[in-house]
Amino acid sequence: MTRSLPHVRHRCRSSPVTHLHIRHRCRNSPVTASMLPPMTHLVDDSDMDDELLMAMASTPWPSPPCRRHAIVEELAGFGARVHTCSRNAAELEDSRRRWEEKGMRVTVSVCDVSVRAEREKLMETVKETFDGKLDILVNNAGQLFVKAAAECTADEYSHLMATNLESFFHLSQLARPLLLNASVAGGGSIVNMSSIGGTISYAGAAIYNVTKGAINQLTRSLATEWAPDKIRVNGVAPGFVTTDMIKDTTTDQLEDEHSKTPMRRSGKPMEIASAVSFLCLPASSFITGQVISVDGGRTISA
């Protein structure tokens, strides 16, 4: 199945990393950082029986409202202490201040996850900040690149692979020793942000589709290999979501995509963030190796 994507080149989500601690909260009544006692690792008043939950997520940076912001705020709303990164220092600091004003305990680093040395530096910061422990890694970096396959250059191919795929693999490698020290009884958890582009083919986005298909297989492979170490690995595959990544989509293109989606609309960033947070929590403790499509039914529609 093929479908043409809008002419969007290099639409990026940026590159944050989130580290978090959570302790049980009722889904309808999140506990904010300001409500919790001071401690090195933030815990939230949820249903983890006093176990600490920590997570880290890497993401590219769209302007708000965006998927990255939604994920940070969803996790922070569970009482998480979050560390996130982006390539854009000014936007990152603006976001940090907004989160601080909301009472969310979010720290930040400037990092381009397409660069190996910066990923290593980032993980050293996370290791130092959180005393060598990590409960969750959310790999959310991604770049949408639309160009005819015959016209793609070697540099474009390499850059997209480094951003969309290599960063996931390398950050998972770097996080593994910290995840082995996870504070929760069920062990550590990795959530990889994929796309329905890894399942269905969009014409004009061959390299992007390849990276997302590879993320799905990486998710299954790591889940199989690391399950004995009590590390769960899952993925979330969004359909069309109202972020900057589709801002150049024409009305006709969007209507065409909606016509193929049983729910007849695009998703919202918070709907993706909710799926991510579910896979981070003890409620999903027996789920691993799964890639959950959050697409309004797009991938099951004839």
C-alpha positions in Angstrom: 0.0 0.0 0.0 1.4 3.4 -0.9 0.3 6.9 -0.3 2.0 10.2 -1.2 3.2 12.4 1.7 3.1 16.2 1.6 6.3 17.9 0.5 8.0 18.3 3.8 11.8 18.2 4.1 13.7 17.8 7.2 10.8 18.4 9.6 12.3 17.6 13.0 11.2 16.8 16.5 14.6 17.8 18.1 16.4 15.8 20.8 15.4 15.5 24.4 16.1 13.0 27.0 13.9 12.5 30.0 14.7 11.0 33.3 12.0 10.5 35.7 10.9 9.1 39.1 7.3 8.1 39.8 5.5 6.6 42.6 1.8 5.6 42.2 -0.7 8.1 41.4 -4.4 7.9 40.6 -4.8 8.6 36.9 -7.3 11.4 37.6 -5.2 13.2 40.3 -1.6 13.6 39.3 0.8 14.7 42.1 3.0 17.5 41.1 6.6 17.9 42.1 5.8 20.8 44.4 3.4 18.5 46.4 6.2 16.0 47.1 8.8 16.0 49.8 12.3 17.1 48.7 14.4 14.1 47.7 17.2 13.3 45.2 14.8 11.3 43.0 11.2 12.6 42.6 8.5 10.1 43.5 4.8 10.5 42.9 1.9 9.5 45.0 0.6 6.7 42.7 0.4 2.9 43.0 4.0 1.7 42.9 4.1 0.9 46.6 6.9 3.3 47.3 9.1 2.0 44.4 11.0 4.6 42.5 10.5 5.0 38.7 13.1 6.9 36.6 13.0 7.4 32.9 15.0 9.1 30.1 13.7 10.0 26.7 15.4 11.3 23.6 13.4 13.5 21.2 13.8 16.0 18.4 12.1 19.3 18.9 8.9 20.7 17.2 7.3 24.0 18.3 4.5 23.5 20.9 2.1 22.0 21.0 4.2 19.0 20.2 4.6 15.3 20.9 7.8 15.8 23.0 6.2 18.4 25.2 3.2 16.2 25.7 5.4 13.3 26.8 7.4 15.3 29.2 4.3 16.9 30.7 2.4 13.5 30.9 5.3 11.9 32.8 5.9 15.0 35.0 2.2 15.0 35.7 2.6 11.5 37.3 5.1 13.2 39.7 8.1 12.4 37.6 11.4 14.2 37.7 12.3 14.6 34.1 15.5 15.4 32.3 15.1 16.3 28.7 17.4 17.5 25.9 17.1 19.4 22.6 19.5 20.8 20.0 17.9 24.3 20.4 19.2 25.9 23.6 16.9 28.9 23.5 13.7 26.9 22.9 14.8 24.4 25.5 15.3 27.0 28.2 11.9 28.6 27.4 10.3 25.2 27.8 12.1 24.6 31.0 10.9 27.9 32.5 7.3 27.0 31.4 7.5 23.7 33.1 9.0 25.2 36.2 6.1 27.7 36.4 3.7 24.7 36.2 5.5 23.1 39.2 7.1 20.4 37.1 10.6 19.3 38.0 12.2 19.2 34.6 16.0 19.6 34.0 17.5 20.0 30.5 20.6 19.5 28.4 21.5 20.7 25.0 22.2 17.7 22.8 22.0 16.5 19.1 21.2 12.8 19.3 22.5 12.3 15.7 26.0 12.8 17.0 27.6 9.8 18.8 29.8 11.9 21.1 26.9 14.0 22.2 24.8 10.9 23.1 27.7 9.6 25.2 28.0 13.0 27.0 24.3 13.1 27.6 24.2 9.6 29.2 27.1 10.6 31.4 25.0 13.6 32.6 22.0 11.3 33.2 24.2 8.8 35.1 25.6 11.5 37.3 22.3 13.2 37.9 20.5 10.0 38.8 23.2 8.1 40.7 23.7 5.4 38.0 20.0 4.3 38.0 17.4 4.5 35.3 13.9 2.9 35.2 12.7 4.1 31.8 14.3 5.2 28.5 12.0 6.8 26.0 13.6 7.1 22.5 11.5 9.8 20.8 14.0 11.3 18.4 12.8 11.5 14.8 13.0 13.4 11.5 10.5 13.3 8.7 12.3 13.5 5.3 10.4 13.4 2.1 12.2 13.0 -1.2 12.1 10.6 -4.2 14.2 7.6 -3.4 16.2 8.0 -6.7 17.2 11.5 -5.7 18.4 10.9 -2.1 22.1 11.5 -1.4 24.4 9.4 0.7 24.7 12.2 3.2 20.9 12.4 3.5 20.6 8.7 4.0 23.4 8.6 6.6 22.0 11.6 8.6 18.5 10.2 8.7 19.8 6.8 9.8 21.9 8.4 12.5 18.9 10.5 13.8 16.0 8.0 13.5 17.7 4.6 14.1 21.3 4.7 15.3 20.4 7.1 18.2 17.8 4.6 19.4 20.2 1.7 19.3 23.1 3.5 20.9 21.1 5.2 23.6 19.6 1.8 24.5 23.1 0.4 24.7 24.3 3.3 26.9 21.2 3.1 29.1 21.3 -0.7 29.7 23.8 -0.6 32.6 21.6 2.0 34.3 18.4 0.1 33.5 19.9 -3.0 35.2 20.0 -0.9 38.4 16.3 0.1 38.0 14.7 0.9 41.3 11.3 -0.7 40.5 10.8 -4.4 41.3 9.7 -5.1 37.7 12.9 -3.8 36.2 13.7 -1.2 33.6 11.6 -0.3 30.5 12.4 1.2 27.1 9.8 2.8 24.8 10.7 3.5 21.2 8.8 6.0 19.2 8.1 4.5 15.8 5.4 5.4 13.2 2.8 3.7 11.0 5.3 4.4 8.3 7.1 1.3 9.6 4.1 -0.8 8.6 2.6 0.9 5.6 4.6 2.5 2.8 4.3 6.2 2.0 5.6 7.1 -1.5 8.4 9.6 -1.3 9.5 8.7 2.2 11.6 5.5 1.5 14.4 6.2 4.0 12.0 7.4 6.7 9.9 4.3 6.3 13.0 2.1 6.5 14.1 3.7 9.8 10.7 3.1 11.3 10.5 -0.5 10.2 13.9 -1.1 11.6 12.9 0.5 14.9 10.0 -2.0 15.1 12.4 -4.9 14.6 14.9 -3.4 17.0 12.2 -3.2 19.6 11.4 -6.9 19.2 15.0 -8.0 19.2 16.0 -6.0 22.3 12.8 -7.2 24.1 13.8 -10.8 23.4 17.5 -10.4 24.3 17.0 -8.2 27.5 13.9 -9.8 29.0 16.1 -12.1 31.2 17.7 -8.9 32.6 14.2 -7.6 33.5 14.3 -4.9 30.9 11.1 -4.5 28.9 11.2 -2.9 25.4 8.1 -1.7 23.6 7.2 0.8 20.9 4.5 3.3 20.0 3.6 3.9 16.3 1.6 7.1 15.8 -0.5 7.9 12.7 -1.0 11.5 11.6 -0.7 13.7 14.7 -1.2 17.4 14.9 2.4 18.5 15.4 4.8 20.7 13.4 5.9 17.5 11.5 2.7 17.8 9.4 2.2 21.5 9.4 2.9 21.7 5.6 0.3 19.2 4.8 -2.4 20.6 2.5 -6.1 20.4 3.3 -6.6 17.9 0.5 -3.8 15.7 1.7 -5.1 15.8 5.2 -8.6 15.0 4.2 -7.3 12.1 2.0 -5.5 10.7 5.0 -8.5 11.1 7.3 -10.6 9.3 4.7 -8.4 6.2 5.2 -8.7 6.5 9.0 -11.8 4.9 10.6 -11.9 7.7 13.3 -11.7 10.3 10.5 -9.3 12.7 12.3 -5.6 13.2 13.2 -4.4 12.3 16.6 -3.5 14.7 19.4 0.0 14.8 21.1 -1.5 13.9 24.5 -3.1 10.7 23.0 0.4 9.6 22.0 1.9 10.6 25.3 -0.8 8.6 27.2 0.3 5.4 25.3 3.9 6.1 26.2 3.2 6.6 29.8 1.1 3.4 30.0 4.1 1.4 28.7 6.3 3.1 31.4 4.0 2.1 34.3 3.6 -1.2 36.3 0.2 -1.7 34.6 2.1 -2.9 31.5 4.6 -5.1 33.4 3.8 -8.2 31.3 4.0 -6.4 28.0 7.3 -6.5 26.0 8.3 -6.6 22.4 5.0 -4.9 21.2 4.6 -1.9 18.9 1.3 -0.3 19.6 -0.3 1.6 16.8 -2.0 4.8 18.0 -3.5 5.8 14.6 -7.3 6.0 14.8 -7.4 2.6 13.0 -5.4 3.7 10.0 -3.3 0.5 9.7 -6.3 -1.8 10.0 -8.5 0.0 7.5 -9.0 -1.4 4.0 
